[in-house]
Structure formats: C-alpha cells, structure tokens
Amino acid sequence: MAQADWQDILQYCMANGILIKRGVKEKLLEMDNPMSIVEKAEPGFLKLEDFGAPVKVLDESPADLARVIAPLVETAPVPVFKIHGLADYNMDDFPMKATDASSDIEVHWEITGNSVTEGRMDDIRSCFNDRLKKIKQMIVKAGLPTRCSDIARLQSERIRFTGYENIACAIGLVNEPRSTKNGHLIFDLEDHTGAMTCLLRKDDEDPNPVVTSGILPDNVIGVSGSFSRDGDLFYISDLHWPDLPNRQRVNAEQGVSVAFLSDIHVGSKTFLEDQWYKMAQWMREDPLGHTIKYLILSGDVVDGVGIYPNQDKELAITDLYHQYSHFARLIELLPDWVECILLPGNHDAVRPAEPQPALEPDIQQDYNTTKFVGNPCEFSLHGVRLLSYHGKSIDDFVAGMRTITYGSPVDAMKQMMLQRHLAPQWGGKTPLSPEPQDNLVISTIPDIFVTGHVHGHSCINHKGTTLVCSSTWQDQTSYQRMLGFQPQPCILTVVNLGTHKTASIPFA
C-alpha cells in the first residue's frame, strides 16, 4: 500500500477516534483494501479481531483435521501500574465528573496583542525601572529593620553608617555577582540614583544560604548593613526578599480536575506516540480520567525545525506545519469533555524572546477544542489562580546557582517564587523582550504554579502553592544521552481544583 494511502487512513482514524497500534498497522499495510476494515471500526483501539480473525493459510492441509490455527487476537489492555515510586491516590479526593461542570476560564494576563516594545534603550531602561518599582514595594511591605534609602543618599551620608551602630537599608538590582578567594559573595547593587559594592561574608558558624548557592544577576533584593571605614564596601548583615507567607489556597466550588503536560515534541523520532494513545484510552475509561476538565500544555508541543544543529537527522516529521497538524489530530483523540490550554515554548513557532505570544492563527485553525495563550500566562479555573510558564529560565538558575540542578527543577521554581520573578537574568540563556512594563514579575502568588522545559517531573506543595514541573512525552534524546541525563517521560499530573489533591499517572 502506498504511503499516501496510509496518510489518508491515519487522518480518517484520528478524525473518528480510532487508535492504531504498531502491530495492527503492519497488518493493514499488507492488505489490498485496508479502508474497508477501518470504516467498519468503532472508536477506540482497532483490534486484530476486526480483521475477521484471519488464519494463516498453509500450502498443504494438515493430516490431522482436528488441528486448527488459533486466530490472531490482541491481548487485553493492561491497567496502568504505579511505577517510578509515585504515590497512590484516593478517588474520594476527586469528587466530580468533568461532564457535570461548565467551563470557567478567566485569563488575567498574557502578552498576545499587548507587546509594545520597539527594542530601544528606553524600553530596556523602562523595563528594569518597572521591575525595581514593583518588587521594591513587595520588599518594603514585607518589612525592613529601618527605613529604605536611595543608594546615592546612603553614599553621601556613609559616615553615619560606618561601623555597627547605625544600620542602613537599600533596595536595588544585583549586578555582577562573584565569589572572592575566601568564599565571600560580592556584587554591585544598583538603583535609579547610583550603585554601591556589597559584600556578604561567608560564616561557617551561621552560613547564609545565598553565599552557598550564589545569586542571579538582575535580581531585585534588599540589603541592610553598614559601610567599611573607607566607604568602598557595604557590609551586608542581612538580605531581604519579598514576603512569601504560608497561605490558604482557593478551593473551587466545582471539584473538577486539571491535568498538566509539557514538551510533547511531536515530530521527533523520540516522541512516544504509543503512550499518547494509551493516555487517550485511559482518559476515556478510567474514573480519574473522567474528572479531568482541563489539560494545560506548557510549551514545546512540537520539536520544531532548525532549533539546534543537525536536528533534521532526529526528525520523523520534517515540516513544521505538518508537526502541528499531527499534534492537532492527537488532541482530537482525547475525550470531548477535556478542554486544552496551550502556550508556546522555545521549540515552538513564535519569537524566542519572553514573554512569548500565542501561536499564529494559521497554526490554530487545525485545532477545534484548544485555547491558545502566550508564555507565561496567568489565568483562573473556577476561581483557582494558575501561573503557567514553559520554564526556559530554569537553564539560567542551574547555570547561576550552585544548589540547583536539572534533577530537581522544582528548586528553581521555589527561587522564582522567592524572588518574585520568572526570568530575572538579562543576557543569559533566556532571551527577554524589553517591554516597558516587566510582565515577568510574579505580582500575585498563584494557587498553582506550573513549568516544564527540563523533561523532569515534580508535584509538591510549597507554602500553600502547588508547584508542578510537567512531564515530557519524549524519550531520551541523543544529546541527553551524551550528558547522562535521564528524563521522566509520560507522567500525567492531575490536580483537583476543589480539594487540591494530586495524582501522578505514569504511561511509560
């Protein structure tokens, strides 16, 4: 059978909810008229029984007429087993079916249609001034040991703040953090009036975690301390961050669930398509699947084209638009009660600079039940506030902070919450768009904060916010194999909006 005929069959199956496993595909390819079989199939997995239980034809009849050849019968679907050490869940924590709830999505902010930057120096200056203003207000509100002053004023009055009798406070942007030979942390602190050099001492008896981990450039922090006798250094006695208290999460009145995935990478040879079929079947048949009203796809839904050198050798679909069309057909396999919310990532067909707008209309037209938003996006589901971000800046946190690794990306998410910024470093691994207002500041603490990007998996409660690092749907790539990194693929994270209980379901 010609490859073009197979594409027609595949499109027909996806449009009608018919799933084809590899063994069935091979059997179809051997037939002269496979469409006659496909058109009779019901939604779900196409089984070998649908072929009329064919038997193998022998050249000679067997001497023993009592012998028969057993029909080729596909084994029954195997239930999803708990692997990877994931915790079990209780269905009492997921009380409501998705079909019993109406849709309730309220987008608070995303960049699509709101980008006004021209990339000029004034835009960059305005972006950092806006960041400083917003986060400074949070730090002051959290409380300081004394009144905060502009850096220029502190320097002009530094004699008053020499020694330990009078404490001075300032808030500014971190510039050029580095370690001294003795292990102290030194950096410049800058506001709109000036800059001063700050030193945070290493203390073995009472170690400051920032000295151990380091700090990213362009963070907004508060410092309190005093000047050296010559006035060249500001000795830090304490650092001050925006307040991040323990809080009570909002519970939705309708107890439906939201599920999270990221980094699907359709088009790659390592995309795990069979596991996607398995998940689609599970959603239709499993009681927990029936509670899922929303599916959040946090970027990199396709592998893209030209993202890295020699990528074409690792692509199963070499055309970018065909990758998106194929993923649209995979979305159609999900139950009709599931509503998808899709934001882009660094592999998607949008500008690389964050914040990123939603995918263009030419791509969206293939999708029937998907809501397209930018990256990041703040929105509410039934009153529960979510912050969804692809997570490219995790690369900067891993590179710039010694205590954060790709093996525990949720630690980077904790730092974003602490610093109240998704991607503080300018000129690092994450390209940033200098919007006049810095829209990557976390102004409102979300009930659920989700990222992806690093192909790991985490789901924890951190001071009243559920942190979700979404799993990938791509197997280990050659680059990851070279680095010795093992991803955690095909784990669907489910969070109930009414109870905030979570479940992690593996499909690999």
C-alpha positions in Angstrom: 0.0 0.0 0.0 1.3 3.5 -0.9 2.4 5.8 1.9 -0.1 8.4 0.6 -2.9 5.9 1.2 -1.7 5.3 4.7 -1.8 9.0 5.5 -5.4 9.0 4.3 -6.2 6.1 6.7 -4.4 7.8 9.6 -6.3 11.0 9.1 -9.6 9.1 8.9 -8.8 7.2 12.1 -7.9 10.3 14.0 -11.0 12.1 12.9 -13.1 9.3 14.1 -11.4 8.4 17.4 -9.8 5.2 16.1 -6.4 4.2 17.6 -4.0 2.1 15.7 -1.1 0.2 17.4 2.0 -0.8 15.6 1.1 -4.5 15.1 -2.3 -3.6 13.6 -0.7 -1.0 11.3 1.6 -3.7 9.9 -1.3 -5.9 9.2 -3.2 -3.1 7.5 -0.2 -2.4 5.3 -0.3 -6.0 4.0 -4.0 -5.6 2.8 -5.1 -4.5 -0.7 -8.2 -2.6 0.7 -7.5 -1.7 4.3 -10.0 1.2 4.3 -12.9 -1.4 4.2 -11.8 -2.6 7.6 -11.1 0.9 9.1 -14.5 2.2 8.0 -16.3 -0.5 10.0 -14.3 0.1 13.2 -15.8 1.7 16.3 -14.0 4.5 18.2 -11.1 3.1 20.4 -8.3 0.8 19.5 -8.5 -1.1 16.2 -8.0 -4.8 17.2 -7.0 -7.7 15.1 -10.4 -9.3 15.8 -11.7 -6.6 13.5 -10.0 -8.4 10.6 -12.4 -11.3 10.9 -9.9 -13.4 12.9 -7.8 -14.4 9.9 -5.9 -17.6 10.0 -2.6 -18.5 8.4 -3.0 -20.3 5.1 -0.9 -23.4 4.7 0.4 -24.8 1.4 -0.8 -28.3 2.4 -3.8 -29.3 4.6 -2.7 -30.8 7.9 -3.0 -34.6 8.2 -4.9 -34.2 11.5 -8.1 -32.4 10.6 -8.8 -31.7 14.3 -5.9 -29.2 14.3 -6.8 -25.6 13.9 -4.8 -22.5 13.7 -5.6 -20.0 16.5 -6.8 -16.6 15.4 -4.5 -13.6 15.9 -6.1 -12.0 19.0 -4.7 -8.8 20.5 -4.1 -9.1 24.3 -6.5 -7.1 26.6 -5.4 -3.6 27.6 -3.1 -3.8 30.7 -4.1 -1.4 33.6 -1.8 1.4 34.4 0.6 0.3 37.1 2.2 2.7 39.7 5.8 2.9 38.8 8.6 5.5 39.4 7.8 5.4 43.1 4.8 7.7 42.6 2.3 8.0 45.4 -1.2 6.4 45.1 -4.3 8.5 45.2 -7.9 8.2 46.6 -10.8 8.7 44.3 -12.7 10.4 47.1 -10.3 13.4 46.6 -11.6 13.7 43.0 -15.4 14.0 43.6 -16.8 15.5 40.3 -17.1 14.3 36.7 -15.9 16.8 34.1 -19.2 16.4 32.2 -21.1 17.7 35.2 -19.3 21.1 35.2 -19.5 24.1 32.9 -16.3 25.7 31.5 -14.9 28.6 33.6 -11.6 30.0 32.3 -10.6 33.6 33.0 -7.3 34.9 31.6 -5.8 37.6 33.7 -2.8 38.4 31.6 -0.7 37.2 28.6 1.3 39.1 26.1 -0.6 38.3 22.8 -1.6 41.5 21.3 -0.1 43.5 24.2 3.6 43.7 23.1 4.5 47.3 22.5 8.3 47.3 22.8 10.5 48.7 20.0 13.7 47.2 21.4 15.2 50.6 22.2 17.4 51.5 25.1 14.5 53.5 26.6 12.4 50.3 26.6 15.2 48.3 28.4 15.6 51.1 31.0 11.8 51.3 31.5 11.6 47.5 31.9 14.2 47.4 34.7 12.8 50.5 36.4 9.3 48.9 36.4 10.8 45.6 37.8 12.6 47.6 40.6 9.5 49.6 41.5 7.2 46.5 41.7 9.5 44.3 43.7 10.7 47.1 45.9 7.1 47.7 47.0 6.9 44.0 47.9 10.1 44.0 50.0 9.1 47.2 51.9 5.7 45.7 52.6 7.4 42.5 54.0 9.3 44.7 56.5 12.8 46.1 56.9 14.8 46.9 60.0 15.0 50.6 59.2 13.8 53.0 56.5 15.0 52.3 53.0 17.1 55.0 51.3 18.3 55.7 47.8 21.8 54.4 47.2 23.1 57.9 46.2 21.8 59.3 49.5 23.4 56.5 51.5 26.7 57.1 49.9 26.6 60.8 50.6 25.9 60.0 54.3 28.0 56.9 54.6 29.9 58.3 57.6 26.7 57.9 59.6 26.5 54.2 58.7 30.1 53.2 59.4 30.5 50.5 62.0 27.7 48.6 63.6 25.8 51.4 65.5 23.6 52.6 62.7 22.1 50.2 60.1 21.3 51.4 56.6 18.9 49.7 54.1 18.8 49.8 50.4 16.9 48.0 47.6 18.3 47.6 44.1 19.2 45.3 41.2 22.1 42.8 41.6 24.9 43.4 39.1 28.0 41.1 38.5 27.8 38.7 41.5 31.0 36.9 42.1 32.8 35.0 44.8 36.1 36.1 46.5 39.0 33.9 47.2 37.9 33.5 50.8 34.4 32.3 49.7 32.6 35.6 50.4 29.9 36.9 48.0 30.4 40.3 46.4 28.1 42.2 44.0 27.1 45.7 42.9 23.7 46.9 44.0 22.1 49.5 41.7 19.0 51.7 41.7 18.0 54.7 39.7 20.3 57.0 41.7 23.6 55.1 41.8 25.4 51.9 42.7 27.4 50.5 45.6 29.6 47.4 46.1 28.2 45.0 48.6 29.9 42.1 50.5 28.1 39.2 52.1 30.6 37.4 54.3 31.0 33.6 54.5 30.3 32.5 58.0 31.0 28.8 58.8 29.1 29.0 62.2 26.0 30.7 60.7 26.1 30.2 56.9 23.9 32.3 54.7 22.3 30.0 52.0 22.9 32.8 49.4 26.6 32.6 49.9 26.5 28.8 49.3 24.1 28.9 46.3 25.0 32.2 44.7 22.6 34.7 43.2 21.5 35.6 39.7 22.2 39.0 38.2 19.4 41.5 37.8 17.5 40.2 40.8 15.9 42.8 43.0 16.9 42.4 46.7 17.0 44.5 49.8 20.2 44.7 51.9 20.8 46.0 55.4 24.2 46.7 57.0 26.9 49.3 57.2 29.8 50.8 55.2 33.5 50.0 55.6 35.7 52.8 57.1 36.9 53.9 53.7 33.4 53.7 52.3 34.3 51.4 49.4 32.3 48.4 50.6 28.9 47.9 52.1 29.0 45.0 54.6 25.7 43.1 54.4 24.3 41.9 57.7 21.1 40.6 56.2 19.3 40.2 52.8 15.6 41.0 52.3 13.2 39.4 49.9 9.5 39.9 49.1 7.3 38.3 51.6 6.2 34.7 50.8 4.0 33.6 53.7 2.2 30.3 54.0 -1.2 30.9 52.5 -4.6 29.1 52.1 -5.3 28.1 48.6 -8.6 28.9 46.9 -10.9 25.9 46.6 -13.2 25.7 43.6 -16.8 25.1 44.2 -16.9 22.6 41.3 -14.5 19.8 42.1 -13.2 19.0 38.6 -9.6 18.4 37.9 -6.9 20.0 35.7 -4.1 17.9 34.2 -0.6 19.0 33.1 1.8 18.1 30.4 4.7 19.8 28.6 7.3 19.2 26.0 5.4 16.8 23.8 7.9 17.2 20.9 5.7 15.8 18.1 7.8 15.4 15.0 10.8 14.0 16.9 11.8 10.4 16.3 11.8 10.0 20.1 8.2 11.2 20.5 6.3 8.5 22.4 3.2 8.2 20.3 2.0 4.8 21.6 2.0 6.2 25.1 -0.2 9.1 23.9 -2.7 6.5 22.6 -2.6 4.8 25.9 -3.3 8.0 27.8 -6.2 8.9 25.5 -7.8 5.4 26.1 -7.2 5.8 29.9 -9.0 9.2 29.9 -12.0 7.6 28.3 -12.1 4.5 30.6 -10.6 5.4 34.0 -12.8 7.1 36.7 -10.0 9.6 37.4 -9.8 10.5 33.7 -13.5 11.3 33.8 -12.8 14.1 36.3 -10.3 15.9 34.1 -11.9 19.1 32.7 -8.8 20.9 31.6 -5.4 19.9 30.1 -2.6 22.5 30.4 0.1 22.1 27.7 3.1 24.2 28.9 5.0 24.6 25.6 7.2 22.7 23.1 4.3 20.7 21.8 6.3 20.1 18.6 10.0 19.5 18.1 10.3 22.4 15.6 12.7 22.7 12.7 16.2 24.3 12.9 16.2 24.6 16.7 19.6 23.1 17.0 22.4 21.8 14.7 21.6 18.7 12.7 18.1 18.5 14.1 16.8 17.2 10.8 18.5 13.9 11.4 16.4 13.3 14.5 13.0 14.3 13.0 10.3 11.9 11.9 8.3 14.9 10.5 10.5 17.4 8.8 7.8 20.1 8.0 6.9 22.4 10.9 3.3 22.9 9.9 2.8 19.1 9.5 4.1 18.7 13.0 1.4 21.0 14.3 -1.2 19.3 12.2 -0.2 15.9 13.5 -0.5 17.1 17.1 -3.9 18.6 16.3 -5.1 15.1 15.3 -3.6 13.7 18.5 -5.6 16.2 20.5 -8.7 15.0 18.8 -8.2 11.6 20.3 -8.8 13.0 23.8 -12.4 12.8 25.2 -14.6 15.7 24.2 -15.0 16.8 27.8 -11.4 17.8 28.0 -10.5 21.5 27.2 -6.9 22.2 26.3 -5.0 25.4 27.1 -1.8 25.6 25.0 1.1 28.0 25.5 4.4 28.0 23.5 7.9 27.2 24.4 11.4 27.6 23.0 10.8 24.9 20.3 7.5 26.4 19.1 6.9 28.7 16.1 6.9 32.0 17.9 9.6 34.6 18.8 12.1 33.2 21.3 12.1 36.3 23.5 9.9 36.1 26.6 7.1 36.8 27.1 6.1 34.9 24.0 2.8 35.4 22.2 0.4 32.6 21.3 0.8 30.5 18.2 -0.2 32.2 15.0 -3.7 31.8 13.5 -2.5 29.7 10.6 -1.5 27.0 13.1 -4.5 27.4 15.4 -7.0 26.7 12.6 -6.3 23.0 12.8 -7.4 22.8 16.4 -11.1 22.6 17.4 -11.1 22.5 21.2 -7.9 24.3 22.2 -7.4 27.7 23.8 -4.2 29.4 22.7 -2.4 31.7 25.1 1.1 33.3 25.5 4.0 32.2 27.6 3.7 32.9 30.5 0.0 33.1 31.2 -1.9 34.0 34.4 -5.5 32.6 34.4 -8.1 31.2 36.8 -10.1 28.0 36.5 -13.3 28.1 38.6 -11.6 30.8 40.7 -8.4 28.9 41.3 -5.5 31.1 40.1 -2.8 29.4 37.9 0.5 30.7 36.6 1.7 28.7 33.7 5.3 29.2 32.3 7.3 27.0 30.0 10.4 27.3 32.2 13.3 28.2 29.9 14.8 30.3 32.7 15.5 27.1 34.7 18.6 26.9 32.5 19.8 30.2 34.0 19.1 29.1 37.6 21.0 25.8 37.0 23.9 27.7 35.5 24.0 30.5 38.0 23.1 28.9 41.3 25.3 26.1 42.7 22.5 24.3 44.6 20.0 24.0 41.7 20.3 21.1 39.3 18.2 19.7 36.4 17.5 16.7 38.7 15.4 19.0 40.9 13.9 21.7 38.8 11.3 22.5 41.5 14.1 24.2 43.4 14.4 26.7 40.6 10.6 27.3 40.8 11.0 28.0 44.6 13.6 30.6 43.7 11.2 32.2 41.2 8.6 32.4 43.9 11.1 33.8 46.5 12.5 36.4 44.1 9.0 37.1 42.6 10.4 36.9 39.0 10.2 34.2 36.4 13.4 35.1 34.5 15.5 37.7 36.2 18.8 37.4 34.3 19.2 39.7 31.3 21.7 38.3 28.7 21.7 34.8 30.0 20.3 31.6 28.4 16.8 33.0 28.3 16.2 35.8 25.7 13.9 38.5 27.1 11.8 41.1 25.3 12.3 44.6 26.9 8.6 45.5 27.4 8.1 48.9 29.0 6.4 47.0 31.9 8.1 43.9 33.2 5.4 41.3 32.9 7.6 38.5 34.2 7.2 39.8 37.8 5.1 37.5 39.9 2.8 40.2 41.3 0.1 37.8 42.6 1.0 34.5 44.3 -0.8 31.7 42.4 -2.6 28.7 43.8 -0.9 26.5 41.2 2.4 27.3 39.5 3.4 25.0 36.6 6.5 24.8 34.4 8.1 22.3 32.0 11.1 22.5 29.7 13.5 20.3 31.6 11.8 16.9 31.0 11.6 16.1 34.7 8.6 15.7 36.9 7.7 17.1 40.3 4.5 18.0 42.2 4.8 19.4 45.7 3.1 21.9 48.0 5.2 25.0 48.7 3.8 27.4 51.3 0.3 27.0 50.0 1.1 26.9 46.3 1.1 23.6 44.3 4.3 23.5 42.3 4.1 21.3 39.2 7.0 20.6 36.9 5.2 18.9 34.0 6.5 15.7 32.5 7.6 15.3 28.9 6.2 13.0 26.2 9.6 12.4 24.6 12.1 9.6 25.2 15.8 10.3 25.9 17.4 12.2 23.1 21.0 11.7 21.8 22.0 15.0 23.4 20.6 13.9 26.8 22.3 10.6 26.5 25.6 12.3 25.9 25.1 14.4 29.1 23.9 11.3 31.0 20.5 12.9 31.7 17.6 10.5 32.0 14.2 12.2 31.5 11.0 11.2 33.3 8.5 10.9 30.4 4.8 10.2 30.2 3.6 11.1 33.7 0.3 12.9 33.7 -0.1 15.2 36.7 -3.7 15.7 37.9 -4.7 18.3 40.4 -8.3 18.6 41.7 -9.5 22.2 41.9 -11.9 21.6 44.7 -9.6 19.7 47.1 -6.1 20.4 45.7 -5.3 16.7 46.0 -2.9 15.5 43.3 -2.2 12.3 41.4 0.6 11.4 39.0 -0.2 8.7 36.5 2.6 7.0 34.5 2.1 5.8 31.0 5.6 4.6 30.1 
